[in-house]
Each structure stands twice: as structure tokens, then as C-alpha cells.
Amino acid sequence: MTFVLASASPRRAELLRAAGFSFTVDAVDIDESVEPGETPEACVRRLARGKAEAALRRHPGATVLGADTVVVVAGRILGKPRDDDEARAMLAALSGRVHLVYTGVAVARPGQIRDAVDVSAVTFAPLTGEQISAYVATGEPRDKAGAYAIQGWASRFVERLEGSYSGVVGLPVAVAYRLLIS
């Protein structure tokens, strides 16, 4: 059976390859907006399912994996920054605080879809405006939930991680594996 990753994220593809999976990539384009009143868990679950279902329609008979990640600080959902100014604001909000990273994973097959949500807690060191600006200037915060990549330069800001490192990167591999074999 064909295995399809419904994501344009090179990080998700890297994680799956490192775990020994062979797959094709077919990124789907769905509206990733948070719905009014939607919880972070409901949001990532809905988006992961939406991506998996959309790709399954294009690949009938395949097994399709979709995923989505958001960062939550002080009850506020942070998706991907629209620009560098928004990235700076997100990083300032994360500075010296604990935040949660929610990653939804969905596996769709003909006649079946299963999903799960992984939650990890990340503690950032206090950041100066200069540190934030220097990090934003690297370009790394673009297209990243919460404006950072734990596996990159932002690793220097992480004081503590409770949960799944791969989940914070964008795909909790153990969760994905469990869904794929069930």
C-alpha cells in the first residue's frame, strides 16, 4: 500500500525518514485558520484530519498521514508568523516562560481515519530584544509555529522540555507510528 505524507514540512519528512519510513509527499493546501472559540487540541486535530482526508481524496487506496502544530502561551494560540514583526512579538511572548506545543496527527485510509494529539511543555530562557532580533534575522522563524525551530538556532533558548522532542519539531514519531500500525 502507498504511504503519503500530506505535508510540505521538510522537518516532518526528515523525522519519518529517520524512523525508517518510505513515502511520497503530497502537500495539501487547506485553510489553517483557528476557528472562533476553538481549543488548541481541537484545532490541531481538525487540521491534521483535514490534511489527511484531502490527500486521501487525491490518493484513493493509500495510507495518508497529516499533521499540524500550534504553540500556546498564556492561553493564546500562536501559529506561523505573517512577517518578521509578528515573529518578534511571538518570541517576546515566549521569553522566560513555559508554553505548550500541540501537534495533531491523523492517519487516513479508505473507510477509516484515526487521530491523536501530542502536547509538550517547553520553557524558554529570558530573551533580550537583541537576541530576538538576531534570531529573526536568521530567517529561521518564518513558517514555524510560534516563530521558532527547536532543532535549530532556537535550541539555545530552550531551558527545559517536557514531552516529545519530535512533537515540538512537528511530528511526534511514536504517536504517528502507533496510528500507522493500528
C-alpha positions in Angstrom: 0.0 0.0 0.0 1.2 3.5 -0.8 2.1 5.8 2.1 1.6 9.5 1.6 2.7 12.4 3.8 0.2 15.3 3.4 2.7 18.0 4.4 5.2 20.3 2.8 7.2 20.4 6.0 10.8 19.2 5.4 11.1 18.6 9.1 8.2 16.1 9.2 9.6 14.3 6.2 13.0 14.2 7.8 11.6 12.7 11.0 9.7 10.0 9.1 12.7 9.1 7.0 14.9 8.9 10.1 12.4 6.5 11.6 12.7 4.2 8.6 9.5 5.1 6.6 9.3 5.3 2.8 6.6 7.6 1.5 5.7 10.2 -1.1 4.9 13.8 -0.3 1.7 15.4 -1.4 1.3 18.7 0.4 -2.4 19.8 0.5 -3.5 23.4 0.8 -6.2 23.9 3.4 -7.2 26.9 5.4 -5.2 26.7 8.7 -7.1 29.5 10.5 -8.1 28.9 14.1 -11.9 28.9 14.4 -13.5 31.2 16.9 -13.6 29.6 20.4 -11.6 26.6 19.2 -9.3 25.0 21.7 -5.7 24.2 20.6 -6.4 20.5 20.8 -9.5 20.7 18.6 -7.6 23.0 16.2 -4.7 20.7 15.5 -6.9 17.6 15.4 -9.2 19.3 12.8 -6.3 20.5 10.7 -4.4 17.2 10.8 -7.6 15.3 9.8 -8.4 17.9 7.1 -5.0 17.4 5.5 -5.1 13.6 5.7 -8.6 13.5 4.2 -7.8 15.9 1.4 -4.7 13.9 0.4 -6.7 10.6 0.6 -9.1 12.0 -1.9 -6.2 12.5 -4.3 -4.7 9.1 -3.5 -7.6 6.7 -3.1 -6.4 3.4 -1.6 -3.3 5.0 0.1 -2.5 5.4 3.8 -2.1 9.2 4.4 -0.6 11.0 7.3 -1.5 14.6 8.1 -0.2 16.8 10.9 -0.4 20.3 12.3 1.3 22.1 15.2 0.5 25.2 17.2 2.2 26.9 20.1 0.1 28.1 23.1 1.3 30.7 25.6 -0.9 32.3 28.2 -4.0 30.7 26.5 -3.1 32.4 23.2 -2.6 30.2 20.1 0.4 31.1 18.0 0.5 29.7 14.5 3.1 30.7 11.9 4.2 34.4 11.9 2.9 36.5 9.0 6.1 38.6 9.0 9.3 39.4 11.0 7.5 41.8 13.2 5.0 39.2 14.3 7.8 36.7 14.8 9.5 39.2 17.2 6.2 39.7 19.1 5.8 35.9 19.4 9.3 35.3 20.6 8.9 38.2 23.1 5.7 36.5 24.4 7.6 33.2 24.8 10.6 34.8 26.5 11.2 33.5 30.1 8.0 31.5 30.0 6.6 28.0 29.7 4.5 27.3 26.7 2.7 24.3 25.3 3.2 22.8 21.8 0.2 20.9 20.4 0.7 18.6 17.5 -2.2 16.8 15.9 -1.6 13.7 13.8 -4.1 11.9 11.6 -3.8 8.7 9.6 -6.4 8.2 6.9 -7.1 5.0 5.0 -10.1 4.1 2.8 -13.1 4.0 5.2 -11.0 4.9 8.3 -9.4 7.8 10.0 -7.6 7.8 13.3 -6.1 10.7 15.1 -4.3 11.8 18.2 -2.9 14.9 19.8 0.5 15.2 21.5 1.2 18.0 24.0 4.7 19.1 25.2 5.8 21.9 27.5 8.8 24.0 26.6 10.5 26.5 28.9 12.3 29.4 27.2 15.1 31.4 28.8 14.5 35.1 29.2 15.5 36.7 25.8 16.7 40.2 25.2 15.4 42.3 22.3 18.9 41.9 20.7 18.7 38.1 20.9 15.2 38.1 19.4 16.2 40.4 16.6 19.3 38.4 15.8 17.3 35.2 15.7 14.6 36.7 13.5 17.4 37.9 11.1 18.4 34.2 10.5 15.1 33.7 8.8 14.5 30.5 10.8 11.3 31.7 12.5 9.5 32.0 9.1 6.9 29.3 8.5 7.3 27.9 12.1 4.5 27.6 14.7 5.4 30.0 17.5 8.2 31.5 15.3 10.9 29.1 16.3 12.6 25.8 15.4 13.7 23.8 18.5 16.0 21.8 16.2 17.8 24.9 15.0 19.2 28.1 16.4 16.4 28.4 18.9 17.7 25.3 20.7 19.9 27.8 22.6 16.8 29.3 24.2 15.2 26.1 25.5 15.9 25.6 29.2 13.5 22.6 29.6 11.4 20.3 27.5 8.7 18.0 29.0 7.2 15.7 26.4 8.1 14.8 22.8 11.1 16.5 21.1 9.9 15.2 17.7 6.4 16.5 18.6 7.8 20.0 19.1 9.7 19.7 15.8 6.3 19.0 14.2 5.6 15.2 14.3 5.5 13.1 17.4 7.0 10.0 15.8 5.9 7.5 18.4 2.3 8.7 18.1 2.5 8.6 14.3 3.9 5.1 14.4 1.1 3.9 16.8 -1.6 5.3 14.4 0.1 3.8 11.4 0.3 0.3 12.8 -3.2 0.3 14.3 
